[in-house]
């Protein structure tokens, strides 16, 4: 189980055009320099069995003209996500939901891994706070309706 939490397999990659369209049309936005994130909570039945989050990692040709630079940024970002994934999945499992997540690198300079790791730590902290606030509000609203 622990090994699976620190992996980033094919099933966890966000590739579906339908899900991407839904994410970018109705998802919420979060900005933590140098990352811009779109996220949307969805029922876990929308994703493959055993997957709590599907993630898209991207960077723009506008900022990095050479493919080797874009690939390096995406590789570093994937590694940061992979290391922070258990925190996110734990929250999603507690509330029995799934998450669509698009992470876009929006700076024209490649930072060292240590710096990106700390930025990603801040990003995951803000994201989990927003997720837990939204999930708690939904749960509270549903319990209020059950009481009526």
C-alpha positions as CSV (number, residue, x, y, z in Angstrom):
1,X,0.0,0.0,0.0
2,X,2.8,2.4,0.9
3,X,4.6,1.7,-2.4
4,X,1.5,2.6,-4.4
5,X,1.1,5.9,-2.6
6,X,4.5,7.1,-3.8
7,X,3.9,6.1,-7.5
8,X,2.4,8.0,-10.4
9,X,1.0,5.3,-12.7
10,X,-0.8,5.7,-16.0
11,X,-4.3,5.4,-14.4
12,X,-3.5,8.5,-12.4
13,X,-2.8,10.6,-15.5
14,X,-5.7,12.8,-16.6
15,X,-6.2,12.1,-20.3
16,X,-9.9,12.0,-20.9
17,X,-11.2,14.9,-23.0
18,X,-14.5,14.8,-21.3
19,X,-13.0,15.1,-17.8
20,X,-10.5,17.8,-19.0
21,X,-13.4,19.8,-20.5
22,X,-15.3,19.5,-17.2
23,X,-12.3,20.5,-15.2
24,X,-11.5,23.6,-17.2
25,X,-15.1,24.8,-17.4
26,X,-16.3,24.2,-13.9
27,X,-13.2,23.7,-11.8
28,X,-11.7,26.1,-9.3
29,X,-8.4,27.9,-9.6
30,X,-5.5,28.2,-7.3
31,X,-2.2,30.0,-7.8
32,X,1.0,29.3,-5.9
33,X,4.0,30.7,-7.8
34,X,5.3,29.1,-10.0
35,X,2.3,26.8,-10.3
36,X,-1.3,27.5,-11.5
37,X,-3.7,24.8,-10.5
38,X,-7.2,23.9,-11.6
39,X,-9.1,21.4,-9.4
40,X,-12.5,19.9,-9.2
41,X,-14.0,17.4,-6.7
42,X,-15.9,14.6,-8.3
43,X,-17.5,11.3,-7.3
44,X,-15.0,8.5,-7.1
45,X,-17.0,6.5,-9.6
46,X,-15.8,8.8,-12.4
47,X,-12.3,7.6,-12.0
48,X,-10.8,4.1,-12.5
49,X,-10.9,1.6,-9.6
50,X,-8.4,2.4,-6.8
51,X,-7.6,5.9,-8.1
52,X,-8.4,8.9,-5.9
53,X,-7.0,11.7,-8.1
54,X,-6.1,12.1,-11.8
55,X,-3.5,14.7,-12.6
56,X,-2.4,16.7,-15.6
57,X,1.0,18.3,-15.5
58,X,1.8,20.9,-18.2
59,X,4.1,23.7,-19.1
60,X,3.9,26.2,-21.9
61,X,5.9,26.5,-25.0
62,X,5.6,30.2,-24.4
63,X,7.9,30.0,-21.4
64,X,10.2,27.2,-22.6
65,X,11.0,27.0,-26.3
66,X,13.1,23.8,-26.0
67,X,11.4,20.5,-25.4
68,X,14.2,19.4,-23.1
69,X,13.4,22.3,-20.7
70,X,9.6,21.6,-20.8
71,X,10.3,17.9,-20.1
72,X,12.6,18.8,-17.2
73,X,10.0,21.0,-15.6
74,X,7.3,18.4,-15.9
75,X,9.7,15.7,-14.5
76,X,10.5,17.8,-11.5
77,X,6.8,18.6,-11.0
78,X,5.8,14.9,-11.2
79,X,8.4,14.1,-8.6
80,X,7.1,16.8,-6.3
81,X,3.5,15.5,-6.7
82,X,4.6,11.9,-6.2
83,X,6.2,12.9,-2.9
84,X,3.2,14.9,-1.6
85,X,0.5,12.5,-2.9
86,X,-0.1,10.6,0.4
87,X,-1.4,13.8,2.1
88,X,-3.8,14.5,-0.6
89,X,-5.1,10.9,-1.0
90,X,-5.6,10.6,2.8
91,X,-8.0,13.6,2.7
92,X,-9.8,12.2,-0.3
93,X,-10.2,8.8,1.3
94,X,-11.6,10.3,4.5
95,X,-14.4,12.0,2.5
96,X,-14.8,9.2,0.0
97,X,-14.4,11.5,-3.1
98,X,-12.1,11.9,-6.0
99,X,-10.2,14.8,-7.5
100,X,-9.3,16.1,-10.9
101,X,-6.2,18.2,-10.9
102,X,-4.3,20.2,-13.5
103,X,-0.9,21.6,-12.5
104,X,0.6,24.2,-14.9
105,X,4.1,25.6,-14.5
106,X,3.8,29.3,-15.3
107,X,7.3,30.8,-15.0
108,X,10.1,31.1,-17.5
109,X,12.9,29.9,-15.2
110,X,13.6,26.4,-14.0
111,X,14.1,26.4,-10.2
112,X,16.1,23.8,-8.3
113,X,14.3,20.8,-7.0
114,X,14.6,21.9,-3.4
115,X,12.8,25.2,-4.1
116,X,10.1,23.5,-6.2
117,X,9.6,21.0,-3.4
118,X,8.9,23.7,-0.9
119,X,6.6,25.6,-3.3
120,X,4.7,22.4,-3.9
121,X,4.5,21.8,-0.2
122,X,2.8,25.3,0.1
123,X,0.6,24.4,-2.8
124,X,-0.6,21.1,-1.3
125,X,-1.2,22.8,2.0
126,X,-3.4,25.5,0.4
127,X,-5.2,22.9,-1.7
128,X,-5.9,20.5,1.2
129,X,-7.2,23.4,3.2
130,X,-9.6,24.5,0.4
131,X,-10.7,20.9,-0.2
132,X,-11.4,20.2,3.4
133,X,-13.3,23.4,3.8
134,X,-15.5,22.7,0.8
135,X,-16.0,19.0,1.7
136,X,-16.9,19.9,5.3
137,X,-19.4,22.5,4.1
138,X,-21.0,19.9,1.8
139,X,-21.2,17.4,4.6
140,X,-22.7,19.9,7.0
141,X,-25.3,21.0,4.5
142,X,-26.3,17.3,3.9
143,X,-26.6,16.7,7.6
144,X,-28.8,19.8,8.0
145,X,-31.1,18.6,5.3
146,X,-31.4,15.2,6.9
147,X,-32.4,16.8,10.2
148,X,-35.3,18.6,8.5
